[in-house]
Amino acid sequence: NCSQGHPFAQPCAAIAVAAMSADGGYERIAQVPLSPASRCCQVGSASVVAPEEAVDGELVDGVVGPWASSSSSLRRSFAVKTVVLGLALVGIVACAASRRSPSRRATLGVTASQSSAVETAAAAQLLFAQQDIYEAYKTSCIHFGCGSPYNAANMCQCNEQCDAHGTCCKDYHKLCLAPPAMEADVEKAAAEQKSQALDTSGLTADQVPQSATLYCFQLMMPFGYEPGLLAHIFAKKYGIFTCDAYDVFSNQTIQVATGLTTYPLPGDLRVKYGGKWGLALNTDVFIRLWKGLEYVGKYKRYDWTIKVDPDCVFFPARFRAFVTRTSQDQIPGPLIPAGPVFLNNCKYGMHGPLEAVSREGMTTFLQNLDDCEDIRQAAMDIFPGGMPAGMRERDHAFGEDQFLRRCLIQLNVKMVNEFESLLSEKFACVERPKDCGGTKVAFHAYKTTEDWMKCHAF
């Protein structure tokens, strides 16, 4: 409140509105002037450090004001910018609250300062909750993709040149490189996958499924590139939209395109990051999703249930041919038996972009999901004070794909290792393909509409 004489308070003449652009940057779409009668005080925002005092625009670039424009400022942490914008909005809310009539505040039984404090706290809680999402997502190679070309609009970079320029995202080395310690760890995981897999070498043609109807689903973030990408894929009737049935889930009801509306799940999609490699600890989010699958019940009518990430280019027709083949001469890889099975697409452990489980396997999983509570707790372990001695790091703080694999195995659903023909992976496992050539069932990761469509048409 300006009348309180805050040393940094200045009248706020306008609110700048920015939108996330397709390439992950931000662009100004409006600047809304405020009349003198309605101007609130800008406390704790860009006026705390005046534009001319900001270091290379680190507090205001591209979000609050136009005065910071150098490319190096784009390397600053988006978290700082989110805090700044949040404080600005909190100040506006507080100022608006202080303008409420005294009689109204008396009716509520609170003083002006209490009313302002309550609303300010509520606004701050909302802003910092949003910050949790963007801090992790907008400065992560999970969003930009390992090996993505330099883009000045990105808050950080995920390519081989970023080390030399000091522009790497905070998780670049963990997600995009494989230090010796990680290589040793994943080799142990690979040996474990081999020992747990079902041996199908003696499988005969009459033991292979005769049909392959597909129920496919995706979890869509309500922000970022995913809604636009899915709208284009849906318009072309590619990917999961050529499965026999499909659903797109989110935490909101969103009309992605005419004829495509998300199925809303309870709760938000925020996740913590933890463990040795800074993984997204998203198991609890997916448990809500899997319980949503059980509630919807469509999976019961189809031979396979398949989770496909939005940035995964998926060919359902290839999958049908793959799981019903009776000879490895047709398509490389072990034959797949009928009954409760799931497909492991990576020698280091099932990789999340494509998760395929037979109807019998999915029924077992969903009806006994709560029996895997011990695995859920291990998946969500962070150990902020350090992991206790004697624990295996790879058995704690992992993502939903490893939860799914471990739970299915615990429930005696058989795993078939399919490393040759199922998933082509740009950043995980070991393949590192240059393009989408070949006849694999799916290709990951292609996060822009242009790249996704090019891969599909290759």
N, C-alpha and C positions, 0 to 999 in steps of 0.2 A: 504494500500500500504506500503510495507516494507520500501521503500525509504523515507516515511514520518516520520520514526523514532517513530512509536507508541510504547509506553513503554511495551505493552503486545504482540507486533507482533512477530510471529515466523514463519519460513517456514512451510508450510503444506505439509508433505511428502506423504500423502495418504488420500483418502476419503473412509470412511467405509459406506457400503450399508447394510441397515437392511430391513427386510420384516415382515409384520404382520403375525403371525402364527395363526393356527386355534383356539388355546385356548385363543387368545386375547393378547398374549405376543409378543415379538419381537425376531427375531433371525438374526444373522449376516449371510449374504449370499455372501458377497464379500468385499474385501478390495482392492481398486484400487490405485496402486502407481502412483505418479506424477513424471515426469522427472524433473531434476533440472531446465531445461529451462522453464518449464511451471508451476512451483510451485507458488502458490499464498500465500498470507499472511493469517494466521489464527488469525483474530482479533475479540475478543468478544466471542470466542468459548471455547473449553475445555482448551486452553492455557491461558485464563484469570485467571482461578484458576488451577494451575498445578495439575496433577493427585494425587501427594502425599499430596496436600493441600485440596483436595475435601473431604467434610464430608461424609464418607461412600458412595462415588461415586454419590452423589446426582445430579451432573451436567452431568455425562457422562455414567452412567451405561447402558449397553446394546444398546447404540445408537451411540456414537462416539468412545469409546475406550473400550478395554477389561479389563482395570485395576480395575473396580468396579464389584465385583461379589457376595458380601454378600447378603443374602435373604432380610435383612431389608431394603436395598436400593430400593427394588422393591416397597416399600410403599410410595416412594416419589412421588410428583405430576408429572404426565406426562406432564403437561403444562410447567413446568420448563425445562424439557428435550427438549420439542418441541421448546421453545424459544432458547435454546442453539444451537440445530441443525440448527435452522433457521438463527441465527446470523452467524454460520459458513458458511452456504451456501451464505448468503448475502455478507460476506467477500470475498468469491471466485468470486461471480459475480462482485463485485466492482474491484477486482484485475484484472479480465479479461477485464473489460471495460477500465481500465487504460492502458492496453497494446495495445489498438487500435492505429493505426498510426495517427500522428499529422495531416496529410493531410485529412484523413477521418473525424476527429473531426472538422477541419476547414470548410469542406464542409457542415457539419451539423450545423455550426454556434455556437458551444458550446465549452467551454474549457474542458480540461481533467477532472478537478474536477467536473464540471457540469455534464459531461457525466457519470462519476462514480456515482455521487449522484442520478441522474435520474434512472439509472439502479438498484442501490442499493435500492432506494425507491420502485421501482416496484417489486423487488424480496422480499423485506420485506412485502409489501402488500400481495403478494401471500402466503408467509409463515405464516403470522399471520392470514390470512383467513383460512388456513388449520388448524392452531392451534385452532381456534374457534370450529371447528368440533371435533377434537381429545380431546381437554380439556374437553368438555362436555361429549363426548361419551366414551372415553377410561377410564375415571375415574368415571363411573356411573353404578349404579345397573340396569339401563335400559339395559346396554350391558351385564353385567355378570349374572344378574338374582338374585332376592332375594333368599336367602337360598342356593346359589351355594356353593359347597365344596371348602375348602381352596385350592388355587393354587398359588404357589410361583411366577409364571410368570405374574399373574395379578397385576396391579398397585395398587389395593386396593381390599378389600374383602366385601362380602355382606352376611355374615352368623352370627350366634349368638355368635361366638367366637371373632368376630372382635373388639368388644368393649374392651374386656379384653386385647387384644394385641395392641390396637391403630391402627388398620389397616383398619377401615371401610371407604368405599367410602363416599364422602361428602353428597350424597343423601340417604344413607342407612336408617337413622332414619325417613326421610320423606316418602320414597317409601315403605319400608319394614316393618315398625312398625306403629302402630295406636295409638298415644298418645290420652289421653282423649279428648282434644280439637278437634282432628280430628274425633274421634268416634261420638261426639255430632253433628259435622257438617255433617257427612255422614248419620247419622240417619235422619236428616232433609231432606237431599236429597232423601233418601229412601221413606219417606212419600210423597214427591213431585212426585216421579215416579209413585207411586200407584194412586195418584189423577189424573194424566195425562193419564193413560193407558185406552185403549178401553176395555169395558166389553164385553166379547164374550161368556158369560155363556149361553145365549139363542141361540147360533148359531146352525143351523141345517146342516145336511150333504150336502144338495144342495147348501149351501152358501159357502162351502169350495172349494178352487181351485181344479180343476180336473187334472191339470198337473203342472209340476215344471221343466221347462227348466232353466238352470243356465248359466249366464255369470259371470265369476269370474276374479278378477284382484288382483295384488299385486304391492306395491311400494318397489323397491329393492335399498338399499344403494349400491353405486358402490365400496365400500371398506368393510372390515370386513368379517364376517362369511357368510353373506347372499348369495353372488354369488355362493360359493361352495356348500352351503346347497341346494339352488334351483337347481343346476346342478344335484345333486343326486336325488332329488325328481322328477325332470323331467325325468330322466333316468328310474325310476321305474314306471312312470305314476301314481303317487299318488297325493293326495291333489287337488289343483285347476286344475291340468292337466287331471282330469277325469270329469271336468265340460263340458258342451256342447260347450262352447267357453271360451277363457281366453286370458289375456294380462298381461305382466309384464312391468311396467313402471320404469324408472329411469331418471336421468338427463344427461345420456350419452347413445349412442348406443353401447350396449355391447352384444357380443355373449356369452351368459351364457353357452350354450351347443349347439351341432349340432342340428339345428332345433328350437332353442329358442334364440331369440334376443329381447332385451328390446326396448320398444317404448320410444324415448327420449322426455322429457319435458323441457321447457325453464327454465332457472335459476338454482340455486344450491339448495341443500337440507339442508343447514345450518339453524338451528333454535335457538332462544333464549330460555332460561329457566326462568320461573318467577312464580309469584303467591305464595300463602302461602305454597304450597307443592313442589315447584321447578319443575313444570311440563314443558314438552316440548311444546312450543307454536308453533305448526306446522300447524295451520289452513291455513296460506297463502300458504304453500307448497301444501296442499291438495286441495285448491281452484284451483291451476294450474292443478292438477291432474284431478279433476272433470270436468274442462273445456276441458281437453284432452279426457275424456270419452264422452262428448257431441260431440266433433269433430269426434272421431272415430265412434261413433254411434251404436256400436254393441249391447248395452244394449236394444235397441228398439225391438230386435228380440227375447228376452228371458223373461221368467216370472219373474225371480229374478236376481238382480245384487248384488254380494257379494264381499266385500273387505276382504281379508284374509292376515294377516301378515305372513311373511316367517317363523317365529318360532311358528306358530299356526298349529297344526295337524288337518286337516279338512277332513271330510268324506262326500263328495257330495251325495252319495247314501242315507245316513242317513238323510241328509237335505231334499231330495226329499220326502222321506217317512214321515218326520216330518211335512212338510207344507201341505201335501195332506191328512193327516189322518182325519177320520171322528168321532173318538171317543178318549177320553182321556184314555180309557182302553188300547189302542194300545201303545201310548207313552204319558207319563205324560206331563201336561201343557195345557194352554188354546188352543182351536182350533183357526185357523187363517183364517180370512175371505178373500174373493177375493177383489180386488180393491186396492186403494192406502194405503198401510200399510208398517210399518217397525217393526223390531223385537228388543226389548230391552233385552239384555242378562245379565244385572246386576242390582240389586235393588238400587245401588247407581248412576245409569246412564249408558247408553250404553257404553260398553267397546270396545276399538278399535281393538283388534285382529280379531274380526269377526263382520262385519257390513252387515246386510241383508236387502235390500229394494226391494219391489215389482216393477214390471215394471211401473205401474201407479204412484207409489210413487217416483221412480227415475226420471221419466219424469217431474213430477211436480217440483221436487227439482232442476234439472239441468236447466230447462227453466226459473226458477225464483230465481236462486242463488243470483243474485245481490240484490234481495229484502231483503236479510238477512245481509246487510252491517252493521246494528247496532249490530248484534250478532258477526260479524267478528271483529269489533272494540273492543268489550268487550273481546273477546277471546285473542286478542293481547295486552291487557292492562298489563303493568308491574308496574306502579307507583313506580319508583325508589325512590321517596321521601316519600313513604308511602301512603297507600290508604286513600282517603278522608273519613271523618267521615260519618257514616250512610250508607255506601255501603256494600252489602253482598259480602264477599270474594269469595264465590263459583260462583258468577255471573261474575267474571272477571278472566283473565289469565288462560284459560283452553285450552285443546287440541282439535284436530279436531273431535274426537268422540263426545264430548259434543256440539261442533258447529253443527255437523250433526243432532244430536237429537233435539237441540233447533230450528234449522232452519226448520226441517221437521214438528215439532209441530206448528211453526208459520205459515207454509204453509198449515196447516190443513190436513197433512198426519197422519193417525191414528197410534198410538203406541200400540203394543201388548207386554206385559211383559212375557217373556219366560225365567224364571230362573231355571227351573227344568231339561230341556233336551237339551238346546242349547250349552252352553259353560262351560267347566270345567276349572277353573282358579286357577293356583298355587299361585299367589301372590296378586291379587286384589279380590274384593268382599269378600266372607267369606268362601269359600269352603275348600281351602288348601288340595287338594287330595294327597294321597301318591303315586298314580300311574295313569295310563290311563285306569283303569277298568271301566266297565259300557258301556252304549250305547249312550253317549252324542254325539252331532254332531261334536264338536271340542274341542281340548285340548290345553292349553297355559300355560307356554312358554317352548319350547324345542329348544335351540339355537345351539346345535351341531348336526352333521349328525347322530352320534351314538344315542343320546338321542331321536331325532325326529323319527328315524326308530324304536327304541325300543317301543316308545309310539304307533306308528302306528300298530305295530305287537302284542301289548299286548292282 
